[in-house]
Amino acid sequence: MPAKITAHLARWTSWVPVLAVLALLASWGRDLPPALVVISAVLLAAAVLAAVHHAEVVAHKVGEPFGSLVLAVAVTIIEVALIVTLMISGGEKAQSLARDTVFAAVMITCNGILGISLLVGAIRRRISVFNPEGTGAALAAVATIATLSLVLPSFTTSRPGPQFSPAQLGFAAVASLALYLLFVLVQTRRHRDYFLPITTAGQVIEEEVHLEPPTRKAAMTSLGLLLLALVAVVGLAKGVSPSIESAVAGAGLPQAVVGVVIALLVLLPETIAAVRAAARDRMQTSLNLALGSAMASIGLTIPAIAVAMIWLPGPLVLGLGGTQMVLLALTVVVGTLTVVPGRANVLQGGIHLGLLAAFLFLAASP
């Protein structure tokens, strides 16, 4: 076996997925005592980190902007798996879990990942530079899909409460998926240059110059380990989900906090990847990750949940409350003002992080 592959397999991200799957097989169908719940939770978090790491390896192999797309899809698969698992075991309390998780993902990506990336880039370079055409198109798509899927259910009249009727849910799912696929076509084909990293001097960076891309064999190894990690995440989430809900309830926190925990868990590794890109003067890559994840979180999660509702019991609550709508509207307005100039400083980064802090506080204390 070549030395590079041996070193690749020796890393913890390579053996964690295997260990997580073994733990899943050993605990399947059993009631876990507290000690095993803790071990399973640790392995679940490690499997998420490993999955996103291997997605990064595959993404580096295929290059930008396809790389950001690979990361966004991988994170969304993990998110959907956790949502469906918790909805199956959560009963009536989990009816709004999809809404809470998707909204949390949008706020974390559009304010947290975007804000900290702008802050890091501006601290290192004084000014963060990116392409407003590509970033603006991504933000417009996020705003449109979020409004169609999360805001309109609070105003429709076919069903009582913030719910879509089956026909409305089907339309929202198809529209979200269609807009997401259209954006992917624009990002990867027709206007690919809008989403490539540029330096502070305005020069387009076609290739990553600091790191050599992985070999084909290393990329295929990472692809296999990525699939293994995703299987482990789905299975372990099913085992620890009752304990997560019990812990949130025991702390006296609203049920919406469960969605925030899921979003924070699956987006933490991608946040690290975005910050690293910003530190390397790849601000466009950071924004591709942030807004691409927000778009995938809605454009892929809502259709997946709509299909899952065929066999999931109970109604699906998607409509946001008044406080959440205000935060979403403010995020879109501030994001637009940030994106339009194509340049940002520490102030814009701080404003977005302030919006994230307000969201987290109000989620715990509505």
N, C-alpha and C positions, 0 to 999 in steps of 0.2 A: 504494500500500500504506500503511495507517495507520502512524503513528509508533510505536505500541506494538508492532505486529507486526514492524516493521523492527528495532526494538531487540531484540525477542525472538529474531529470526533471527541477529542479529549476535553473540550470545553464543556462547562456545566450546561450550557444551552443544548448540548447534544444528548447528554444522559438524563436530563430532567424529564423530557417527554416520555422516555422509556420507563423511568421510575414512576411517573404519574399514571401511566397506563397499567402498570403492575398493581399499583395501589387501588386503581379503579376496579380491576378484576377481583382483588381480594376483598373489597368492601361492597361489591354490587349486591343489592337486595337485602342488606343488613341494616339494623338500627345501630348507628355509630355512638359509642360512648364519647364523652367530652374530649378525652385525650386524642382519639382518632379524628374527631372533627377538626381539632386544631391542626393536626398533621395534614389532613386532607385540604384544609384551607391554605396552608403554606404551599403545598404542592400545586394547588389550583393557581395561586398567584404566580408561582415560579413557571408553571406551564404557559400562562398568558405572556409573561416576559419572554420566554423561550420562543413562543409562536411568533411574536412580533419581531424578535431578532432574526429568525429564519426568513420571515417575510422581507426584512430589510436586505438580507443577503440576496434573495431572488430579485428584489427591486434594484439593487446595485448592478446586478448582471444585465437586466433589461434596459436600465438607464431611465432618465427623465424624458417625458412626464409619466411614462408607464410605471416607474418605480413607485411614485406616490399613489397611483391607482391600486397597485398590488397591496400596499400597506393599508389603504382605506378599506378594501374589500376584506382583507384578513381580519381587521379589527371589527368590521360589521358582522362577520360570521360569528365571532366570539360573542358580540353583544346580543345578537338574535338568539343564540343558544342559551345564554343566561336568562334572557327575558322569558322565553318560552318555558324553560325549566321552572322558573319561579312562578309563572302564571299557572302552570299545571298543579303545583303544590300549594299555592297561596289562597285559592278560593276567591271569595268576594273582595278581599283586601287587595288582590293583585289585578283588579279590573283596570286600574289606571297605571299599572307598572310600565307598559310600553310607552305611554305618553310621558311619564316622569323621566324615564331613561333617555328617550330620544331628545326631549327638551334639555335635559342635563348635558347630553352630548353636544348639542348645538351651542349652549352657553359656554361649556368648557373649551370647545374648539375655537369658536368665534371670539371669545374674550380671553380665555386662559392661554391656549397654545399661541394664538395670534399675538396677544399682549406681551407675553414673556419673550417671544421670538423678536418682536420689534424692540423690546427693551434691551435684550442682549446685543442685537445687531447695532442699535444706536449707541450703546455704551462703547462698543469696540470701534465703530466707524464714524461716530457722531451722527450720521444720517443713514437710515436704512433705505435702500433703493430696490424697487420691484417694478414689474410691468403692470400698469393699471388696466390695460385691456383684458388680460387674462384673469387677474385678481378680481376686477369689477364684474366680469361675466360670472365667475364662481360665486361671488356674493349675491348677485341678482338671482341665480338659480337657487341658492340656499334660502333666500327670503321668500321666493315664490313657492317652493315646495313646503317650507315650514308653514306658510299661511294656509295653503290648500289642505294640509294634513292635520295641523294642530290648532288653527284659529277658527276656521269655518265650522267645525263641529259644535262650537259653542253658540252658533247663530242659526243653524239649520232647525227646521221645525218638524221634520218627518218622524223623529224620535224624541222622547222626553230626555232632558238632560244633555250634557255635552257628548252626544253619540251620533255617529253616522248610521243611516239605514244601510242594509246590505248593498243596495245599488250604489249609494253614495260612497261607501267604503271601497267598493270595487273601482269606481271612477277615480277616487283619490289614489288608490294603489297603482292603477294603470298610468295615470298622469304623472305620478312621482317617478315611477320607473322609466317612463318615456323621456321625461326631462333629464333624468340622470344619464340615460344612455346617449341622448343628444349631446349633453355636455361632454361625455367621454369621447364621442366622435370628434367634437371640436377640439378637445384638449390633445388628442393623440394623432389626429389626421389633418384636418383642414387648417387649423391655426396653432399648430404645435409650438411655433416660435413664441407665442404669447405666454407660454408656461415654462420656458427655459430660464434657468438662473441667469442673472446679470450682475456684474460687479458695480461698485459705486461709480465707476467711470462710464457705466452704461453699456459695457461690452457683454455680449451673449456668451455664456459658457456652455459649449456643446457637450463636453465630457468632464467627468470628475477627474481633476488633475492630481489630487493628493493621494488617492488610494487606487491601486490596481483592481479592476473588476475581478470577482472570483472566477475560478475555472468552471467549465461546464459541469464537471463531476461534482465540485463543491456545491454549485447551485442546485443540482439535482438532489444531492444529499440533503440540503436544507429544505427543499420542497417536500421530500418524504418526511422529514422530522416535523415540518410545519403541519402536515396533515395529521401526524400522530399526536402532536400537541393539541390540535383542535378537538380530536376525539376525547382526549383526557379532560380538556376544559369542560366539554358538555357533560361528560359522565360525573366528574367530581362536583360540578355545580349542583347537580341533582341531589347529591348526598349531603351537601352543606347548606342548601337553601333554607331548610327549616330553622337551622341555628342562626343564620343571618337575620331572618325575620324576627325571631325571638329576641335577639340582642337589640335590634332597633326598637321593638316594642318595650323591652325592659328598660331602656334608657329614656323612655317617654318621648321619643322623637316621632314626627309624622311618618306615615308610610312612604311618602315621596322620597325620604332619605335613602330608601333601598335603591331607588333608581339612580340617585346621585352616586352611591357607592359603586354600583355596577359601571357607570360611565367613567368614574375616576379610575377604577381598576383597569378597564380595557384601554383607556386613553393615556395612562401614565407612560408606557414605553414609547408611544408615538410622540408624546410631549418631549421626551428626552431626544428623540431623533430630530425633531424640529429645532430644538435649541442648539444641537450640534451643528445642524446645517446653517443656522443663523450665525453661529460663531465662526464659520468658515466662509462668511460673506455670500452664502447661498440663501438669501432671504426669500426668493421666489419659491425655492423648494420648501421652506418652512410654511409659507402661505398655501402652497399646493397641498401640503399635509393637513393643515388646519381646516381649510374650507372644503377640501376633498373629503375629509372624514365627516364633516358636518353634513355634506350632501349625501354621502353614502349612508350615513346613519339614518337619514329620513328616506331617501330614494330607494334603498334596499330593505331597510327594516320594516317600513310600513307595508309594502307588498308581501313580505314574508309573514308578518303577523296577520295580515288579511287572509292569507291562505291557511295559516294555522287556526284561525277562528272557525274553520269548517268543523274541526273536532274539539276545539277548546270550549269548555262550558262557560256560560255567563256572557254578559255584554262586554263590549270593549269601549272604555272611556278614553277619548282622544282629545277632547276640547280643553284648552288651557283656561285657567282662571284669570281674573282681572289683573292680579299682580304679575303673573307670568307673561301676559300679553304686553304689559307696560315694559317689562325687561326685554322682551323680544323686540319690540318696536324701537326701544332706545339702542339696542345692540345693532339693529340694521341701520339706523340713522348715523350713529357714531362710526360704524364700519364703513359706510359710504364716504363719510368725510375723511376717513383715514386712507381709503383706497384711491380716491379720485386723483390726488396729486402725484401718486407714484413714488412719494418720498415720505418718510416718517421719522420722528425723533423720539426721545424718551417720554415726552408728554403723551403722545398717542398710546404708547405701550402702557403707561401708568393708568390712563383712562380706562382702557380695556380691562386691566387687572382690577381696577376699582369696581367695574360692573360685575366681574366674576365674584368678587368678595361680597357684593350685595346679593347676588343670587344664592350663594352658599349660606349666607346668614338667614335670608328669608326662607330658604328651604327647611332649615332647622327650626326657625321661629316665625311661622307664617302669621 
